[in-house]
Amino acid sequence: MTPTLEDEWLWGWDPTPGIVSVWAEPDGRVTVWRRLPGTGALVREEVRFRPWLLLSSLEDLSHLGPRLRPEAEGLAPVSYQELEGPGALRYLVHAEDGRMLASAVLQGASRRLGRPVGHVRELPEDTVLSLPPEEQYLTASGRTYFRGLGFDALHHLQFDLETTGLDPQQDRIFLVAVRTPEGQAETLEAQGPGDAAEAELLQRLAARIRACDPDIIENHNLHGFDLPFLAHRARRLGVPLALGRDGAPGLRQRPSSRGAALGRGPAARAQDPMRRTRYTMPGRELIDTMDAVLRHDFSARDLPGHGLKAVARHFGLAGPERELIPGPRVHAVFLQEPERVRRYAREDVSEAAGLARLLGGAAFALAQMAPRRYERLADAGPATGVIDPLLVRAYLRAGAALPAHEPGDGTPHSGAALHLFATGVAQRVVKADVASMYPSLMRQYRIRPQRDRLGVLLALVDRLVEQRLAAKAQGQAAAPGSPARHTHEALSAAMKILVNSAYGYLGAAGLTRFSDVHAANDVTRHGREVLGLLCRELARRGVTLLEADTDGVYFAVPEGWREADERRVVAEVAALLPPLVKLSFDGRYAAMLSHEPKNYALQTYDGSLLLRGVAFRSSRAEPFGEDFLRRALRCLLAGDVAGVRTVFVETVTALRRRELPTQAVTARVRLTKDSPQYLATRERRRELPYEAVLASGRTEWTPGEHVRVYRASGGRAGLLPDAETAGAGSDPRDYDADYYVRQLRETFAARLVRALTPEDFAAVFADPGQLSLFAPRLDQARPILTVLFDPATLPS
């Protein structure tokens, strides 16, 4: 079937299969590595292209004289094409060498402005568009990565460093775990403590990577720690890191909004360029699974933390016998029990591989669409990082001038609709899902940015929705766990990311090329109307609305309703909505505690407890409080108010008797200041985490280090001892019990306040140490549900 123009906008137009990496130089030389679909053989191609810039005017090139000519007159050292339409960026300028072209522009701009201009990025965005060489090549050629390949067809390698500490100025790499593309985990170790042994280890690592010849190198926090630490140590030791497929130049730096954090102290951080850069290399894509974890948690909000161990446990990637060693203790344990650390490191790279496959599919699929290197798409935001390259490619393909970024006219962007109809405990709860409401409304009412005269954004949304449904169906038809299912599910996920980013792109005034706050507000207005209609019609059918937003609606159904009744009501209301807005039955629950907007607890009919929102899930929450909440919520959602009292009394008693281990009252915090920074402000403001570290006898620590701290008796700050060094039975149990009893009531119990009458709440959480002759009985108490407003009052 002949591709349509819209297909070219989404997928590019060059069908070359199997591209796994592209490396382009500013002089127009390009190396393309491809894996041939079917055989998996790797081929290397050398091609050339003419580097280009997009300019608003030729004024800064006028000094070239006859060396600048229209492309219609034939090739010249510098040639240009004037693009059609009203866009500000209308001159597509090509040259034999990109550096020469940039230098010519800067020379002209310096003359025009009367001051030196050192880099193209110093010029206003409304005068120039400059892309990295690889993106210039991919945009101009219509090529994309991974055509005809599945995720598992790529050769993946994971490596993870074990170091004596976190500071590359003074700490060393003593062991590296490597997982080969064949799935074999192994370790490389320094044969001694000195510089020569570490240098030899780095040479062996580089040789091992070259021998394995991976397409992709992955690890968790790869760009935040492993690569910057490795590069720093190699530089200090004089070891060339020839890790790329072309050997030299090895690692290069590229700009990034989230880079490494290896600087120590304000001066060091100011001098450390790696804080705002990432690494790249010829022929291999460097993927940090932390990016995929952060994207997942931004939408799902279900992770207990972002570290590899916590995420691997959450997703079931860590085995029951997983070796666990506190980070600061790894080197000390290695000196005594090296095999333990070897197991620990091998499990790290195996879990990183599992995480890459589990969460990395969407970025892999995006690389089949957008004209960017895979590694850049993996850490890009979907709006400016993915949608904008698609729009730029489409306009240049059509020979159309591009608009520049423009500030808004001051019109505020109206917020999304969010209604909290009731708080407290509801029984027999249903979730009805609205699939991609705002993109659906863009399609339904043909709302697009005013400056997108080709209609590319809306056409992309149309295509993505249609093709996502096909990919989702193909994924469901494929065998569970099969490469085909993984590929189709990844494609569906990538398309969902793009579709849901379209509205955000539209409303990001001044941040995106085709932003249009008036169009975005039009979408929002329709969204409020649709959500109001949906809620009113559900309420007319006898349900109790709990919470509604553009993602869906939670409501409680009357006693006696069966699942068939629930599905019938959702289907009836769905039929009243605009045709392209899809409402579907998304789940049913035995009970729900509605606390605040987007903060609730659900209990499934099989007894599972699902917590959503920071009120019920926080990586800094003390374990005793989380345990109390889970136990109390199970009772509360079952209607057992007396049981909640029992859980509270048991927890208070255990705290006061110090029956709970100290670990249960600790908070896990990340140290963000080094010791000189904190000591400089200590007299003005004392902070528990740093006071705890100082009280333990330590005078130095590393920013980024995680510690578990608590409030000890007598107002002291406590640091949880390391079990490896403290030994069994050394738990101090010196925490301030009264403080944690207050915290239990004022922080954790307070999250149940909307589920009880004031009298019942006071009775349930009364201090068990203060007996009352008139304590109310709780055996007849029941959770309450408070309706806040009537859906019928929503504007139509």
N, C-alpha and C positions, 0 to 999 in steps of 0.2 A: 504494500500500500504506500502511495506517495505521501511523504510527510507534508503536513499543512504548515502554513506560516506560523501558526500558534505552536505547533510541535517544535519548530526550529527555535522559537523564543524560549521554550522550556528546556529542550534537550541539546541545543546546538544542531548543526547541520552536517558535520563531518562524521561519517559512520565508523571511523577507524576504531577497531576493537582493542581491548586489553591494555590501555595505557595505565601504568602503575606509578609513574612519576615523570615529571617534566622539570628540566632545569634550563633556564634561559639566561644568557648573559646580555648586558646592555648593548653589546656590539652586534646583536642579532643572531648570534649562534645559539642553537637550541639542541639539547639532547633529550630524546624521548625514549623511555624504557617501556616495553610492552611485554605482557605475558600472553602468549597465543592461546585463545580459548580452545579447549579440547586437549591440547598437549601440555599446556603449562610452560612451554619453553620460553625463555627470556630472550628478547631481541632488543638491540640498541640501535637507534636511528639518529643520524645527524641531519638537521634541517636548518634553514635560515628563514628569518622574517625581517621585515623592516619595522624597527621600533617606532612608536608613535606617541604623540601627546594630543590632547584636545584643548584648544585655545579659544578664547572669546574674541581675540583680535590678532592680526598679524603684525601689529605695530612693533612688538619686541623682536621681530625677525627681519624688520625692514633693512637693517644694516647688512644683511647678507647679499642684497642686491640681486644680480642675475643667478646666484646660486640657489635662490628660492623661486620655484616655478610651480604652476598648477599641474596636478597629476595628468590632466588631459593632454599636456604638451610632452609627456614622456618622463621617464625617470630622471631625477636630478639629485644632487647631494641632499637637498631638502625639498620636498614636494608637499603640496597641500591640496585638500579637497574641501570646498565649501559645502556644508551640509544644508539640507532643506529645512524650512520651517522657522518658527520664531524663537527657538531656544538660544540661550546666551552662549553656550559652548558650541560653536558652529564651524570651527576650522580644525579638520583632522589633518595633522601635520606628521609626515613620515620622514625618516632619515636613514642613512646607511648605518649610523651608529647612534645609539640612544644617548650616550654621554655627550657626544658632540652636539646633538639637538638640545639637550638640557643646558649645556654651556652657552649655546647661542641665545636661548631664551633668557638666561640669567644675565648675560652681557647686555642685551637690549633692555631688560627690566631695570638693571642698575643705572643705565644711562637715563632712562625715562624718569626714574624716581630720585635720581641724584644721590644715591647711597648704594653701598655694596649689598647685593642679594646673594647669599651663599648657597641656597638650595631651593628647588622648585616648590617645596612645601611651605616656604615662607611667603609665597604669592597668595593672594586671596583666592578662596575656593571658587568664586564666581568668574575667575579668569583662566583657570587651568584645571585639567584633570590628568593626573599622572598615576599610572599603575605600575606595580612591579613587573619586570620583564616577562615572567611566566604568565601573568594575567593578560598582559598585552598580547602575547602569542595565542593563548587559548581563546580570548575574545575575538581576535581577528580571524583565527582559523576555524572557529566553530567546533573545535575538539573539546571533549571532556574526558575525565578519568573513567576507568572501570567498565566501559561498554562491554557487554557480553560476559562479565566476570561476576561470580558470587564472592561474598566476603571470605569464605574459606579457601578460595582459589589463590588468594594472596599469601605470600610467605611472610609470616609474622615472627618477630623475635622480641622477647622481653628481657631486659636486664635490670638489676637492682643493686645499688651499692650498699655495702656495710662499712661504716666509718667509725673512727675512734671518737668522733664528736661531730658537731654541726658547723664548725668554723673551718673553712678550707685554708685559712691562713696558717693554722697550727695543727689541725687534725688531719688524719690520713685515711686513705682507702685501704682496708686490709683484706677485703673479700668482695667478690662480685658474683652474684647468682645470674645465670643465663638460662633461658628457656629457648631452645632452638626451634626453627620452623617445623621440625618433625615432632615437637612436643616433649623433647627430652630436657629435663631440668638438671643443671650441673652447677658446680661452683669452681671459681678460679680464686686462688689465695696467694697473698704475698708470702714469699719464703724468707721472712725475717722482718725486723722492725724498722729498718733504715730506708733512706731515700732510694737507694739502688733497688731494693726489693719492691717498693711501691712502683717505681718506674717500670720495672720488668713486668709487674702485674698489668699495668696499663697497656704495655705493648702486646701482651698476650690477649687482653680483651679486644684490642683493635684487630688483631689478627683473627680472633675467633669470629668476630662480627663479619669481617670480610669473607672468611671461609664459608659461613652460613649464608651470606649474600641475601639478607632479607629485603623485602619491599618495604616493610613497615617495622619500625622499632617503637615499642610501647612500654610504658610503666605508669604506675600511679604516682603523681607528683613528679613526673619526668622533667618537666620544664621548671618546676619550682625548686627542685633539689638535685636530682641525679646529674643532669647534664651540666648545670652551672658548676657543681662541685667537681665533676670530672674534668671540665675544661680548665678550671682554676688550678687543680693539682697538676694536670698535664703541663700547663704553662710554667708553673713553678719548677717542675722537674725537667723541663726541656724535652718532653715526649711529644712528638707530632701525632695528633689524633686523626689519622687518615681513615675515617670511618665510612666516608661516602663511596659511591660506586666509581667515581673518578679519582679516588685517592685524594690528592690535594685539590681544593683548599681545605678539605676536612670540614669542621664545623664553621658555620658563619652565623652572624647574628641578624635577626630581623625584628622590626618594631612589634610590640605587643602591649596591650593594656594590662595583661596579667603576666608578669615575669617572675624572676627569681627574687629571693629575699635574703641574700647572703651577707649584706653589709652589717657591720657591727658599730653602732653608735651613729649619731647624726652626720658627722663628717664622713665616715666610711660609706654610709648609705648615699650621701650626696655624690660621692665619687664613683659609686658602683653602677656602671651602665647596665648590668644584668638585671637590675630591678625593673627595667622597663623594656626588656627585650626577651626574645626566645631564640632558640637555635634552629638552624636548618642545615641541610647538607645535600649534595648532588645525589640523586637517584634513590633516596630513601625518604619516607615520610615519617616524621617524629610525632607520635600521638600520645598525649597525656590523658589517661583515663579520668583524671580529676575533672576535666572539662565536662565529660559526659555525666559524671556524678552530680556536678553542680547544676547542669541543665535538668537532670531528672528530678532533683530535689526541689528545684524552683517551681516545678509544676505539681509534683506528687506530694511534696512536704511530708514524706514518710520515712526519711532516713534518720537513724539515731546519731549520726555524725558523718563526716566526709572522709575520714581516714580509711585506708585499705582494709584493716582488720574489721572495723565496724561494718563497713559496706559489704564485705565478703560474708560476714555472719548473717547480715540482713537478707541477702539474696541466696543464702544456702550454698555459697561457693566454698566455705571453710568446712573442712571435715571435723568430726568430733575429737580427733587426736591432734588437732592443729597445734604446733609448737608455738607458745607465746612467751616472749621475752620483753621486758620493758626496754624501750629504745635506749635510754642512757646506759643500760647494763649490757648491751649486746657484746661490746668488745671485751668487757671483764669476763662474761660467761664464756666467750670463745677461748680465752686463755686457759680456762679450767675444763670446759666441756665443748671442744670444738665441733663435735658431731651434732650437738643440739642446735648450734648456730647455723650449721650447714642445712639442717632440716628446715629451720625457720626461714632461711633465705630462699631455699628451693620452693617452699610453700608460698612465699611472697610472689615470686614470678608466675607461679601456676595460677594463683588467684587473680593477678593482674591480667593474665591471658583470658581467664573466664569473664572478668569484668569487661574487657575490651569487646569480647564477642557479644555479651549480654546487652551492653548499652551503646556500643559503637556503630551499630548498623545504620542509624539515621544519618550520621555524618558521612558514612560510606555511600549511602544512596544520594545524598545531596551533591557529592562530588561527581555523580553521573549527570548532573544538571548544570551546576554553576561553573563558570570559567575561573576557577581558583584551584590552587594546590589543595590536595586533600587535607594536609596538616593545618592549613589556614581555615578551612571550613570547619574543622573539628573544634576550633576555639573561637569561631566567629559568632556574633549575635545573628539571629536569622533575618532581621530586618536589613540593616546596613551591610551585613556580611554575606548575605545570600541573595535577597531580593534585589538589592541595588546592582550587583554584577549582572543579574539576568536582564534587568531593564537597560543597562548600558549596552550590553551585547545586542539586544533587540533593536535599539535605536540606531546603533552604528551599522547593523546589518541592513536596515532600511534606508541608510543614508540620511537620517534625520538628525537635526541639531538637538542637543540635550539641554534641558534647563539646568541652571546651577542651583545650589542650595540657597534658599532665601529665608530670611526671618519671617515669622508670622506677622499678621497685621494687628496683633494684640488681642484677637478674639480668643477667649479661653476655651480649652478643650473640655467639653462636658464629660463628667465621669460616667462610668458604667452603672447600670441599675443594680442595686442590691437591697433586698427587703428582708428584714427579720420580723416575721409575723408573730412568733411566739417563743417564749423561753421556758425552760423546765423540761420535764420528762414526758415524752409521748410514746404511746405503744402503737404497734402495727404501722411501721413507717415505710414509705415507698420513695424511691428516688426516680424521677423522670429526667432524662438527659436531653438537653438541646445541643445538637451536633453543630459546633462552629457557628454560633448564631450570627455574629457580626459579618464574617465572610459570606454567609448565606444571605444576609440582608443586602450586602453589596451586590450579589448576583440577582437577587429578587427585584431590586429597584434600580439596577444598573448604575450604581453609584461609583464614580471613579474620580481620581484627581483631575482638576480642571486642566492642569498643564500636561497631563499625559494624553496628548492629542492622538496618539496611535492606539490608545486603549489597551496598552500592554498589561498593566497590572490586573485589570479586570479579566482579561483573556487568560492570564496565567492562573488566576483563582478558578475560573471555569474549568480549565484543563486539569488543574490539580485535584479538584473535587471529583471530577469524572474518573480520572485515572487512579485516584486513591481508592475509590470503591472497587475498581477492578483488581487492584493489587491486594486489597483486603480479602476479597473473595478467593483469589488464587492462593493466598496464604492459608486461609481456612480449609481449602480443598487439599493442600499438600499434607504429607505425613508429618505428625508432630516430631519436632527435633530435626527434621531433614534440612539440608542446605536450601532447598527450594522454599520451604516455609520461612526460614530465616531471611532469605532474600526478599520475599514479597512483604513480610511483616516490616522489615527495615524500610522498604520503599514506602509503604503505607505510613509509617511513623514520620519519615522525612517529609512527605507531602502534607501531613497534618501540621507539622511545625511551620511549614511555609504558609499554608492556608491561614492558620491562626495568627501569623505575624502580619498579614496583609493590612488588617485594621490598625495595628500599632504603627506600621509604616506610614499609613495614611495620616494618622493624627500626630506624628512626631514633627511638629512645626520647627523648621530650621535645622533639623537633624537628618532628614532624608530628602532626596532630590525631588521627589514628587509629592511631598507632604501637602495636605490640604485640610486644614482644621475645619473648614465649613462642610466639606464632604464627610469628614469623620463625625462631626456633630449631627449631620443628617442621618448617618448610620445609627448613632446613639439614640436619636429621637425615635426612629423606627423600632429600635431594640426595646425601649421603654414601653412603647405601644404594644408590641408583641408580648412582652413579659406581663404587662398588665392584663391583656386579654387571656393569656394562658392561666394566670392566677385566678382571675374572676371566674373563668369557666370551670376550673377545678373546684373552687369553693361552691359553685352552684350545684355540684354533684355530691355534696355532702362530706367532703374531706376537710381536714383542718390543716391549713397551710402553716409550715414551720419556717422555711427559709427559701428564698428564690434569688437567683442571679442569672447571668447570661449563660452559665454552664448547665443550669438545670434547677429543679425544684424538689424539695423534700416536703412531704405531707403525710399526715396520719389518717388512717381510714377507720370507719366505724367498726365496732366489734361485730363479728360474724361475717365480715367480708373475707372472701377467699382470693387467691392469687388471680383467678380468672376475672373477678370483679375489678381488681386493681388494674390489670392489663386493659380491660374494656374501657375504663375511664380514661386512661392515658391515650388510647387509640381514638376515642371520641373527641378529646380536646385537640389531639394532633391534626385531626381532619379539619379543624376550624382555622388553623394557622396558614400563613402564606405558603404556597406550594413548595418553595425551596427551603423553608425552615422545617427541619425534621425533629420531632419530639418522639422519644422512644422510652420504653420501660427499661430501667437500668439496674434495678435491684430492689430487694425488700428486706426489712430488718425488724427484729422483734421489738426493739426500743431505741430511743434516741434521747440524749441530753443535749438540748440546745442552750448554749451558754452565751455566746456572742456571735456576731456575723463571722462565718468561716471558722468558728471554734466550736466543735461538737464531738460527742462520743456516740458511737453506734454499736449495738449488740446484734449480731446475726442470730438467725434462728438455730444455728448449731452451737451457739455460745461464744463465738469469737468476739473479741472486743477490738474495735477500730477507733483510734483517736486521731483527730484532725485539729490543726491550729496550735499556736504557741502556748495557749493556755494549758494544753494537755501534753504537749511534746516539746521538750527543750533539751538541747545537748548539755546545758549547764545545770539542769535540775538535779537535786540530790537524790540518790537512789531510794532512800527511805520514803521520800515524798511521792515519787513515781509509783512505788510499790503500794503505798497507802491509796493513792488515787485509783489504781487498777482494781484493788480489792473492794474499795468503797463503791466504785462505779458498778461493779458486777451486782452488788447488793441493791444499790439504788435503782438500776434499770430493771431489776427483777421485782421492784416494789417493796423490798425488805429494808425499811428505814431503821428498824431496830438492829439489823445486821450492820448498817453503816456505823451506828453507835458502837457496836462491839469492835469493829475494825479500828475505830478511833481510840477507844480505850486501850486496846491491845498495843497500839503503836505508842501512845503516851507512856504506858507502863514500861514498855521495852526501852524507850528513850531514858526515862528517869532511872531505871535500874541499870542503864548502860548495857543492856543485853544485845543491842545491835552493834555490829562491828563498826569501827571508826569509818571504814570505807563507805558505809551506808549514808553517812552525813556529809560526805565530801562533795564538793563541786569541782568538775574538771574545767580548768581554765587555761587559756593560752596566754603566755607572757609576751607582751608586745614591746616592752621597754627593756633595754639592757641595764646593768647595774648602775653605771654612771648617770644615765637618764633618770632612773627612779630616785637615786640618792640626792640628786640635785633638787628635787621637788618634795622630798620626804617630810621636811619640817612643815610644809604647808598642807600636805594632804597624804595621809597614810592609807595604803591599799592592802587589803587582806592578803591577796596572793603573794605580793613581794615581801610583806612582813613575815609570812609563813616560811618563805624560802630563807630569809635572813635568820629567823629564829631557829632554823634547822642547822645553822652553822655555816651555810654557804654564803659566800660574798660575791660570787659571780654566777651568771646564768646566761642562757642564749635566747634572744628573741625568737619566737616560734615554738619554744619548748612548752609542752603541756604538763601541768602538775595538778594534783588533787589536793585541795586545801579545805580547811574547816575552821570553825570558831571553837577554840579550846576554852576550858574553864578559866575563870579569872580574867577574861577579856583578851586572852592570848590568841595569836594566830597559829594554827597548826598545819603542818605539811604531812601528808600521809606517808609513812615510811615505805621504802621499797621492800617488798616481801623477799626479794632475792638476797638483800643484805641484812635485813632485820632478823630473819629467821622465824620459825614457827613460834606462836605464842607471844609475840612481841607487840601485839596490837595495844596501843596505849590506853584506849577507851577513856580519854581525858576530855572528851568534847563537852561543850556547855549544854547540858540537857535541857535546862529551862529555855534557852534561846531556841533550840530546835522544836520544843513543844509549842512555843509561840509561832514559830514559822509554820509548823504543821497546821495550826488553826487559821492563821492570818493569810497564808499564801496558798496552801494546798486545799484545805477544807473550804476556803472562800470560793473555790471554783464550782462548788456544789450549791451555792447560796440560792440560785434561782430555781432549784428543784424542790425547795422546802418552804413551808410557811416560816415567818420569823420566829414563832414560838417553837416549832419543831427544830429549826436550825440551832437555836440557842440550847435546846435540850440535848440534841445529838452531840453537839460539840462543847458541852459544858465540861469544865475541868473535873476529871474523875477524882481528883484529890480534895475537892471541896464538896462535901456531901450536903444535900438539901433535903429537908423534911417534906418538901412539896414538889419533888422532881416529877414531871409529867410522865405518864406511861407512853411508850412508843409502839406498843404492839398494834395499835389501831392507826398509827400515822401512815400516810401515803405520800409519795411524791406528787408535786403539783405541776400543772402546765398553765402558764399565764399568757393569754392572747393579748398581743400588744396593739394590733389594729386590724380592721376588717378589710380583706382584699377588695371588697366592693367599692371602697373609697379610692382605689387607685384610679388615676386619670385614664380616660379611654382615648 
